[in-house]
Amino acid sequence: MPTPREILEALLPSLKIAAGYARKIQASIAVHPDKFDSENFFATALTDADLSIQTFIEVTLLSLFPEIRFYGEEFEKTYNTKYFRSIKLGPQDDYLVTLDPIDGTRFYMDGHPNYQIILTVLNADGFEAVIALSPALDRFYYSLRGQGTFYGTLADDLDSCQPLKIGIPKDQVLLSWALTHLADSLQGQFEAICVKTDYSREVAIPNTNGLLTGDLTGAILAAGKFIDGGALSWMAKEMGYVVTDHQGNALPELSACKDYQWPGVVVGASPEVHGKLLKALASYG
């Protein structure tokens, strides 16, 4: 079994090609019908880029690591799912690689720059590695368990990246789709950015990746999906942020979770910020 770092190093060239493709076709992207009916237009968005990138990374993985477990967001629509040993999390040290081919598809469809390609390496007890590429910003980030979070340009390799440290993040807190009601509790402390009510096709609001750019000092997510919001939250934790569940407890081991997600996540740039976010949550019982 390759190490998490070896997996990132082996896949990075292909991920960079995928990033170049996503950037190149963004202006003329073809949109597919929504994946399912939902009020949440973020969860249902799908484009050619999602499907093409996932297929490309699947082909790369099957070539390099044919025995590895793999779960891609579009696993129901691709041709390659049946060739992987499993799409499920396995026992300890039998890694599961996951992919969100376009995190922030709605942002991508509307021409905004803050979308990402996110790949993770998961273990039964927790995250081992995450790499997140921002094609429009010519930047990528990666984290390895216990080693911190790093950043570089798309011309860099892993060794060329620098430790990511955010000086003073903006006093903005992201609330996921189902948590818009918490905005009033944060008033006077932070600027609450609600995905459901504040999204604009004209002006980009921070996505969860704002935790890595300094655009967010915190986030409250109704669920921390391993392939995107949970992955970015874990990267923030590796950077030094405080990350817990909605009650302030340590997040459970991945093997104890259902549907590839943590039950809820609170991220704060400092213990003080994190405490204020927990208090806002507690005010709603």
MARPA-970500 format. One line per field, with one value per residue (C-alpha): residue number from 1; x negated, y negated, z negated. Coordinates in steps of 0.1 Angstrom, whole numbers, plus 5000, padded with zeros to 4 digits. Example, Ala and Ser with C-alpha at 12.3 -4.5 7.8 and 13.67 -1.06 7.14 Angstrom:
# residues 2
n 1  2
xx 4877  4863
yy 5045  5011
zz 4922  4929
# end
This chain:
# residues 285
n 1  2  3  4  5  6  7  8  9  10  11  12  13  14  15  16  17  18  19  20  21  22  23  24  25  26  27  28  29  30  31  32  33  34  35  36  37  38  39  40  41  42  43  44  45  46  47  48  49  50  51  52  53  54  55  56  57  58  59  60  61  62  63  64  65  66  67  68  69  70  71  72  73  74  75  76  77  78  79  80  81  82  83  84  85  86  87  88  89  90  91  92  93  94  95  96  97  98  99  100  101  102  103  104  105  106  107  108  109  110  111  112  113  114  115  116  117  118  119  120  121  122  123  124  125  126  127  128  129  130  131  132  133  134  135  136  137  138  139  140  141  142  143  144  145  146  147  148  149  150  151  152  153  154  155  156  157  158  159  160  161  162  163  164  165  166  167  168  169  170  171  172  173  174  175  176  177  178  179  180  181  182  183  184  185  186  187  188  189  190  191  192  193  194  195  196  197  198  199  200  201  202  203  204  205  206  207  208  209  210  211  212  213  214  215  216  217  218  219  220  221  222  223  224  225  226  227  228  229  230  231  232  233  234  235  236  237  238  239  240  241  242  243  244  245  246  247  248  249  250  251  252  253  254  255  256  257  258  259  260  261  262  263  264  265  266  267  268  269  270  271  272  273  274  275  276  277  278  279  280  281  282  283  284  285
xx 5000  4985  4982  5006  4978  4969  5005  5006  4972  4983  5017  5005  4995  5029  5047  5028  5039  5075  5071  5060  5089  5114  5100  5099  5135  5152  5165  5182  5191  5221  5246  5263  5297  5297  5286  5318  5347  5338  5342  5305  5292  5256  5261  5278  5254  5236  5214  5192  5162  5174  5178  5147  5124  5136  5132  5096  5086  5103  5082  5051  5058  5067  5034  5012  5030  5054  5061  5070  5105  5120  5152  5159  5188  5202  5197  5232  5226  5191  5180  5152  5168  5172  5134  5125  5122  5146  5161  5164  5142  5122  5103  5074  5046  5067  5070  5100  5093  5121  5127  5149  5141  5155  5162  5184  5200  5226  5197  5180  5211  5216  5180  5167  5130  5135  5141  5117  5107  5104  5089  5085  5069  5090  5083  5107  5098  5094  5080  5045  5042  5061  5051  5072  5065  5079  5074  5086  5063  5032  5028  5031  5031  5023  5023  5008  5018  4999  4977  4997  5011  4991  4997  4980  4987  4998  4962  4949  4944  4951  4916  4917  4948  4948  4965  4999  5004  5033  5024  5057  5087  5117  5145  5167  5184  5199  5232  5241  5275  5295  5281  5292  5312  5280  5272  5291  5271  5238  5249  5225  5197  5192  5205  5226  5224  5254  5250  5288  5296  5263  5253  5250  5243  5227  5205  5187  5192  5166  5170  5157  5123  5123  5109  5077  5075  5082  5117  5133  5126  5150  5177  5206  5216  5247  5227  5190  5188  5155  5151  5155  5165  5152  5119  5114  5123  5097  5071  5080  5074  5040  5033  5041  5078  5102  5126  5153  5189  5218  5215  5178  5167  5140  5153  5159  5136  5146  5156  5182  5199  5226  5230  5193  5198  5194  5227  5219  5188  5178  5145  5130  5097  5091  5106  5124  5140  5149  5165  5187  5198  5207  5227  5246  5255  5265  5289  5311  5310
yy 5000  4966  4940  4910  4887  4911  4911  4873  4871  4897  4880  4844  4842  4855  4832  4803  4813  4816  4781  4767  4783  4769  4734  4736  4747  4728  4700  4725  4752  4774  4780  4813  4817  4815  4847  4848  4826  4804  4768  4767  4757  4762  4799  4806  4788  4810  4802  4818  4809  4829  4860  4856  4848  4878  4901  4888  4893  4927  4938  4925  4943  4976  4974  4965  4981  5007  5022  4990  4981  4951  4931  4902  4878  4889  4926  4934  4918  4928  4959  4969  4974  5011  5015  5004  5029  5009  4974  4979  4970  5001  5013  4993  4986  4998  4963  4949  4922  4898  4871  4840  4832  4797  4785  4755  4765  4737  4712  4728  4727  4690  4681  4675  4684  4700  4736  4764  4800  4819  4853  4870  4901  4915  4940  4958  4935  4902  4882  4890  4864  4838  4819  4790  4773  4738  4737  4701  4688  4708  4723  4756  4766  4799  4814  4845  4859  4842  4823  4791  4775  4762  4741  4735  4725  4750  4750  4763  4799  4809  4801  4766  4756  4734  4738  4721  4695  4671  4638  4621  4636  4615  4615  4635  4668  4692  4709  4739  4741  4755  4731  4697  4692  4688  4655  4634  4650  4639  4603  4578  4604  4615  4610  4641  4653  4676  4699  4701  4663  4646  4665  4643  4651  4617  4614  4644  4651  4672  4709  4733  4729  4693  4710  4714  4680  4658  4649  4667  4668  4697  4719  4738  4768  4789  4818  4822  4843  4862  4852  4814  4794  4820  4822  4784  4783  4809  4789  4759  4780  4791  4754  4747  4739  4754  4780  4799  4811  4789  4796  4788  4825  4841  4853  4890  4915  4917  4954  4944  4921  4927  4914  4903  4873  4860  4852  4815  4793  4760  4744  4714  4696  4694  4708  4675  4675  4712  4705  4678  4701  4728  4703  4693  4729  4735  4706  4726  4757
zz 5000  5010  4983  4983  4995  5023  5034  5035  5053  5079  5086  5085  5123  5133  5109  5125  5159  5147  5132  5165  5183  5157  5161  5199  5204  5176  5199  5223  5198  5206  5178  5172  5157  5119  5102  5081  5071  5042  5030  5025  5060  5048  5041  5074  5099  5124  5154  5180  5159  5129  5150  5172  5143  5122  5152  5158  5121  5121  5151  5134  5102  5119  5138  5108  5078  5092  5058  5040  5027  5044  5039  5063  5060  5093  5088  5100  5134  5143  5163  5139  5105  5111  5116  5081  5053  5032  5028  4990  4961  4952  4921  4906  4931  4961  4975  4993  5019  5025  5051  5055  5091  5088  5053  5057  5090  5088  5084  5114  5135  5127  5137  5101  5093  5059  5070  5063  5071  5038  5034  5000  4985  4957  4930  4907  4878  4897  4926  4937  4965  4985  5016  5029  5062  5071  5109  5114  5086  5097  5063  5045  5008  4992  4957  4943  4909  4881  4905  4912  4943  4971  5003  5036  5072  5098  5111  5077  5065  5029  5017  5030  5010  4980  4946  4947  4919  4919  4901  4893  4911  4920  4894  4916  4907  4933  4925  4946  4964  4934  4908  4921  4889  4869  4886  4860  4832  4848  4854  4838  4836  4871  4906  4913  4948  4955  4986  4990  4988  4998  5029  5060  5096  5100  5069  5054  5017  4998  5001  4973  4989  4975  4944  4963  4979  4948  4961  4932  4895  4890  4904  4891  4913  4909  4921  4929  4960  4963  4999  4995  4964  4940  4959  4959  4922  4915  4935  4913  4882  4895  4899  4863  4862  4837  4852  4833  4836  4828  4791  4789  4788  4809  4842  4844  4863  4899  4895  4870  4895  4921  4956  4959  4936  4900  4884  4880  4879  4862  4873  4855  4862  4825  4793  4788  4822  4818  4784  4799  4827  4802  4781  4812  4819  4783  4783  4806  4784
# end
